[in-house]
Each structure stands twice: as structure tokens, then as C-alpha cells.
Amino acid sequence: MSLIPLPESLIPFLQSYLPPQRTDKIHVTLTYAQSLDARIAEKPGIQTKLSHVETKTMTHYLRSKHDAILVGIGTVLADDPKLNCRYEIDHTVPHHPRPIIVDPQARWKYQGSNVSKVYNAGLGKAPYIIVAEGAKIDPESEKAVQLAGGQYIRFPVQPNGGLCWHQVLTKLHDLDIQSIMIEGGAHVIDGILKFHKIQPTINSLIITIAPVYLGKNGVEVSPCNRVDLVDAEWWTGLQDSVLAARVS
């Protein structure tokens, strides 16, 4: 499905939240779509479309401004996303960000996925897959990823069972990724917000809010502790509202 034109008013609205050309550390944009009751899906493992076509185009516009897109394994298994960019400027070839998949136990199979199909069609890049040090990687999947120009990257597991965001983002910056969009799912979003309280990490926060309640069974985004925002601005489209801010 082709994208509709980007509403012109979104360009100046988003400008100050976009990453600079070069930085001494990676620029992190946290962005996702949610319901009015802070749910990002109706149920765990169920793909739920929330964004209007306007804000869908906005997402691809944002992708065109970043070097990479990061999602967690839950999102990949539920949605089988393409993780590419379809936003074109004056009919030029779109900029393709690098897909980054956080998959500590190496559950995902690259072969046959939409990410692999997009790469094979010349419409995206091969992924970097973040796994735990002791994860058992499928040899065929690893070979296919490497042949496509991607790689598996191992990190030690923290005492709480998660990965250290500082180590992950530093490594990605070492791989010449200057900017990254973190798009979900809930575990990743809550995790990076929690880590930001320990070590400031998020440079921009851009949330699409759809006019719907998904209910108590929905997948909630809710960090453990209070998170305050500053420099908050709002944009309203035909259906959705967009909040752009910085995390204090």
C-alpha cells in the first residue's frame, strides 16, 4: 500500500526533534502509536493497527531521518514487520534504515520473514540481531543473515535478565549508526524509559495517540516509575494527535 503525502504542517512540527547529522553518541528517538488508555495492542501477540494513514506516512518520514529502527522480539513475532522506509522525496530512492531486532534467546528466523523479502527485493537492509551471550543461534539463520550483510551481536545478560542499553547503544554507534528509532514493543519501551532514569538516553519522544480505547486486556505501556516530559508540543491531524517531547 502506497503512502499518502505527508501533511506539510508536520515538517516544521517535527524539525527540532530530528537527529543531527553527526554526534559523539547515538541519537535515540522513542516513537510508537498508542490508544487513549496507553495500550499498543488489543492483546499480547495480536497485531493492532492504530495509526491513521497520515501518521503512518509520518512514521516513514521519521524513518527516512534515522540510520536504524529497533524493535523487540515480541513485535517481530506478532507483526512480521518489514522494517524499511517507503517515504520518498521527489521520487528518489528511499533511505533504508538498518533493522535492529532485540532477540535475547535467538527465537526469530530470518529466512522467509518480511525483513528478508524486503532485502531480497532491494527495498531494505539486512538486520542486526541482538542476542544474549549464551543464546543458541540457528546456524542456517546466522549464515543467511551474514550473507545479506547483517549480523548477530552478543551481549551479556544483566542480573535482572535483560540487556544493558548502554552497551547496546554504544556498540551500535561503533557500527556507525548515528541515530536510531526505537518503535516497540511494550517491554522495550518500558525498558528504555526505565534506563533513561538511570542514564539519560532518549533524545526525542514522539507518540501517536489514536482516538480509541483498547481496554483492560490490551498491552499496556507503563514504566515502573513516574516519567516527566519537557518541551512538549502537540499536532492534530484528521484522526490522530501526535505528542513530541523530550524526557526529563
N, C-alpha and C positions, 0 to 999 in steps of 0.2 A: 504494500500500500504506500502510495507517494505521500509526501508531507505537504501540508498547506503552507502558504507563505508565512514567515514569522511576522507577527504584529510589530509594526515599526516602533511602537512605544516601548517594547521590551528591550530594545538595544541600549538606549541610554539608562534604563532602569537597572540593567544587569552590569553595566560597564565597570563600575568600581568594585565589583565582586569577582571579576575575572582575574585569572593569574597573570602576573607579569611575564616578560619574555624569558628572563633568566634569573634564578635565585640561588642563594647559597644553601638552601634546603628546599625540600619538595613543598609545593603549594597544594593544600588539601581543600577541596570543596566537598562538603557533605550535602547531598541532594537526593530527594525522594518525594513520592506522592503519598498522601495520607487522606483518610476520611476526617470528618469533623470530630470523631471520637478517637483520633490518633491511632487508627488501625491502618495497616498497609495491605492486608489481605483478609478475605472473609473467614478463612480457616487455614491452619498450617498446611503447607504443601499445595494450596489451591491458587492458581493464577487469577489475579483480580485486576481488572483494568479500571483505573481511577481517572487518569488524565484525559482531559478534553483534547481534541486534535490540535488546538492552539498550543497547549503546554507540552504536548508530545513533540511538536516542532521545536519548542524551547529546549527540551532535553537534548535533542540532536544538535541544536545550536551550541549548547554548553559543551557537548562532547567535542565539537569542532575546535574548541578553545583549550582542550586538555590533551595531555600526552597519553593518559591511561584511564581506564574505567575499572573500578574494583567492586566485586560483588562476592557474597558468601556462597557456600555450597548449597544452602537451603534454597536460595533464589535460583541457582542454576538448575537444580534438580526439579524444582516446581515449574519453572517457566521455559527452560531451554532457550535462553535469550541469545540473540545474535551478537550483541556487544560490539556493534560497529556504529559508524556515523553516516547518516544519509542526508545531512544538511549540505547543500551546495551553494556556492557563491558565484553568481554569474555563469552557471552551468559548467563550472570547473570540477575536477575530480575531488570528491570529499576528502578531508583529512581523516585518517583512520587511527584512532587511539588504540593503544595496546590493551587487550583484555587481561585483567588480573583476577584470578579466582582463588579465594581463600578456602582451601580444602584440606584441613589438617590430617584427615585419615585417608586421603587419596581415594575418595569414593567415586569421583567423576571420571567418565570415559570420554576422551576427546573424539574418538572415531565415531562418525555418524551424528555428532552434535551439530546444532546450528552454527556454532562458532567455527567448526571445521568446514562446513558447507560454505559459509561466507568467505573464509580464507581461500578455499579452492576456487571460488568464483572471482577472486581478485577484489573482493569488496570489504576486506578487513584483514587484521593481523592475527598471527598465531598467539596463543595465550602464554602468560607466565602463571604458573600454578604454585601457590604457596602451601607447603605441606609441613607436617611435624617431622622432626629428625628421624623418628622411628617408624614412619609410615611405610607400608609396603606398596610401592608403585607398580602398577601393571606394566611389564616390560614393553608390550606392544603399544600401549598408550604413550609411554615415555618416548619410544622411538618415533612414533607419528608426530608428536609434539615437537621434538627436536628437528625432524626433517622439515617441518613447516617454519622453523625459525623461532620457536618458543622454547620454554624450559621449565623444569620443576626446580623450585627453590626451597631448600630445607631450613627450618628454624627450630631452635629448642623450644619445648613446651614449658610454659610458666607453671608455678605451683598450683594456680587456680585452673589449670587445664587449657588455658588459652595461649595465644601467641603475643609477643611483645610488639606493640605497634611501633615503638621507636626503632627497633631492629628492622622491622619490615619496611618502614618508610625510608630509613637510611639506606638500606640495600637497594631499593627501587631507585632512589636518587643516584646512587653509584652506577646504576644501569642507564643513566642519562634520562630518566623520567623526571621532568621538571615540575609537572603538575598532574594531579590525579583527582578524578571524580569518584567518590565513594557513594554508591547507589543503593546499598542494602545487602541483605535483608535486616530484619529486626535485631538479630544477635550482633551483627556487625555494627549497625547504627548505635545501639546501646553501648557497645564495647568502645567505640571510638569517642563517644561523648563522655564515658566514664574515664577513659585515659586522658582526655583533654583537661580534666580537673587536676590530674597529677602533673601533666606536662602539656602546656598549650600546643595544640597540634592543628586544629581546624582553623583555616583562614576565612572561609566563607561557608554560610549555611543558606541553602535555597530549597524551600519546601513548597510543593504544590498542594493546595488544600481543595479537595473536591467536595461538592455540596451533597454529601451522603453520610449516613451513619451505617457502619458495618456491624455494630452490635457486640455484645459481650464475648461471643465466640471468635471474634476476629483476632488477628495477630497484631498485638499492641507494640508501639514504640514508646518506651517509658524507661529512661535511665534510672538508676538506683537513687540518685540524689538530685536535688534541685540544680537546674542549669539556667543561667541568666543570659539573655541576649542583649546586644547593644547595636547601634546603627541600624535599627530595624526599619525596613521600608516595605510597602505593600503595592502590589499591582493586581488589578482586577480585570479579567477577561470575560468572554461570553458566558463561561460556566465556572471556571476555577478562579481562585485567588492564589497569588504567589507571595510568600514571605521571603525576603532576602535580608540577612543579618550577619553579625559576627558573634561568636560565642565568647563570652567574657571569661 
